[in-house]
Amino acid sequence: MALNFANNNSLSAITATPSGLSGGTMNLISTQTASNSSTISFTSGIDDSYDKYVFKFYDIHPSASGTYLYFNGTDDDSSHSFDVTQTTTFFRAYNFENDAARTLEYVASMDVAQSTNARLASGLHNDNDSSLSGYLHLFNPSSTTFVKNFMSDTNYEQGAVSINSRCAGYFNTTEDITGVEFKMSSGNIDSGVIKLYGIS
């Protein structure tokens, strides 16, 4: 059996993507910037163009303290009711700045079962230096055969505590998801940026 070796091992020598490789490209669809916003809604750009969409959160800062970041979907192109039923699971890890306590835990109270308002993060603070960053993946939202799976990973500072939260679940519908909405459980999204990407 013959062995093949690369003649040039330097990544800097690559000037174009080989024709045999495809997939994984992030295509920016839209950007929304919060300014004391009650909701951030994406009502266009989610269709059958891509099998996966990614939302990226940059420095999301709430107006109220102790609030949750909610996520909802709509399957109605005209009314955008954002009331599609969800079922989720939620866990988190945290560590104090003074290293006094740390844990990894499943948080049943953060789940939703056949309801709305999936919780992507809990107990956000509105301290001047507090914010949330992370991402949410939404899979095959235009399928009319299967439920729509999603998963998120966020990190935020909560009063001298670093918290990493993971939420995963599905929209329990075989209708296509045409839009999503983000909001706080109380107060507004004071500032921050959310970007929507399609993955090709």
N, C-alpha and C positions, 0 to 999 in steps of 0.2 A: 504494500500500500504506500503510495507516495504521500509525503507530507508537504504542505504548502506553507510558506512563511511570508510575512509582510516584509517588503523591501525597505519600507520607511516607517518607523514606529512613532514618528512625531505627529501629534494631533494638529500641530500648526501647518502641516503639509496638506491637510484636507481642505480643499477649496470648494467642494460641493457635496451635497448629500448623495451617497450612492443610490443608483436607480432601484436597487433591490430593497431599500429600506423605506418604510412609510409608517404613518401614524404617530400620535403623540404630540402633534403640533397644537399649541394654544393660540386660538384666534380670538382676539379681543372683539367683543360684540358691542358692549356699551359700558359706560362708567357713570355712576351716580354719586353725588356728593351731598351728604346730609347737612342741613342747617336748621337746627331745631325742628326736625321733620317728624311728623306723627307716624309716617310709614315711608319705606323705600320700596317701590314696586317696579318690577320688570314685567311689562305687559306686551313686549314685542321682542323678537329675536330668539324665542324658544320655540322651535318647530322641528321638523324632521331633517333639518340640515346636518345635525350632528347626533350621534348616539349618546354622547355624554357632555354635560355642561358643568362648569366649575364657577362658583362664586368665591371671590377673594375679599376678605374684610381687612381694612386698614384703619387702625386707630379709632374704632367705634367707641364713642364716648356718650353715655346716657345723661339725660338731664336730671333724673331722679336716682337716688341710691337704693340698693337692694332690689333692683329690677332684673327681670329675665329678658333674654333676647329670643323673640318668637319668630317662627318661619311657617308660612302657609302657602298653599297652591290653589290655582283656579283651573277649571277645565271649561270655562265659558269665555269665549273670545269677546263678547260684548259687555257683559255686566261686571266681570272681574270680581266675583263675590269672595274669592279666597276662602272657601269653606269646604275643601275636599278633605274627607276623613283620613286621618293618619293613625298609625300605631308605631311607637318608638321604644327604644331602650337607651339608657343614659348612664354613663359612669364618668368619674373624674379622679384626678390625682392632684394633691396640693402639697406645698411646703412653705413654711413661714420664713420670712427674711432672717429671723434670729435662729433658724433651724430648730425651734422648740418642738415642732410637731409636723408630722407628714403622714399621708395615707393614700391608698388607692382604694376606691369604693364604688360599688354599684349603688345608684340613688333611685330607688323605686318611686319616690315622690315626684321625680322629674319626668317620668314616663307619661305618655298619653296613650290611651287605648280606645280606638274607634272614636276619636275626637279631633280637635284642631289645636293650633298653637303649639307645634313641636318646640320644645325648649332646647335651644342650642347652647345656652350658658345661663348660669344662675348667680344671683347675688352681685350683680355688677355695681361698682361704686362710681359716684360722680366726683370723686376727688379730682383736682386739677390735673394730676399726673397719671390718672387711671385711664386705661383704654383696653379694648379687645381687638385681637387680630386672629386671623385663621382662614379657613376655607370650608366650603360645602360642595360635595359632588352630587349631581342629580343624573341618574342613569336612564337613558332611553325614554324621555318624557312623551314622545309621540307614539309609543306603542299602543295599539288598541287590542292587544292580547293579554298583556301582563300588568300587574301592579307596578308602581314606579318607585324603585328603591333610591334611597339617598343616605349619605353619611357625612358627618361634619367633624372637624377638629379645630377647637378654638383655645386660645390662651389669653388670660387677662389677670390684672393685678386687682386684688380685693383687700384693701386695707393692710398692706404689708404681707400679703400672701400671694404666691404664684399658683394659679389654678389652671390646669389643663383639662378640658371637658370634651368628651366624645359622645355624640348622639348619632344613632342610626335608626332607620325605619323605612316605612313605605307609605305612599299614598294609595289607599285601598280603592282604586278605580281602574277600569280598563279604558276609560276615556283618556284622551291625550291631555297632558298638562301644558297649558299655554302661557302661564305666567306665575310668578312667585312674589311674595311680599315679606318684608322684614319689618318688625316693630318691637317696641319694648312693652313689657307687661304693664308698666306705669310710666308716665312721663313720655318724653320724646327722645329721638336720636339727636343729641345735641350737635354732634359733628362726626366726621369719619367718611370714608370712601368705600363703596362696594363696586367691584368690577365683575362683569359677566364674560366668561370665555366659552367658546365651543371647542371641543377637542376632536381634531380630525385624525 
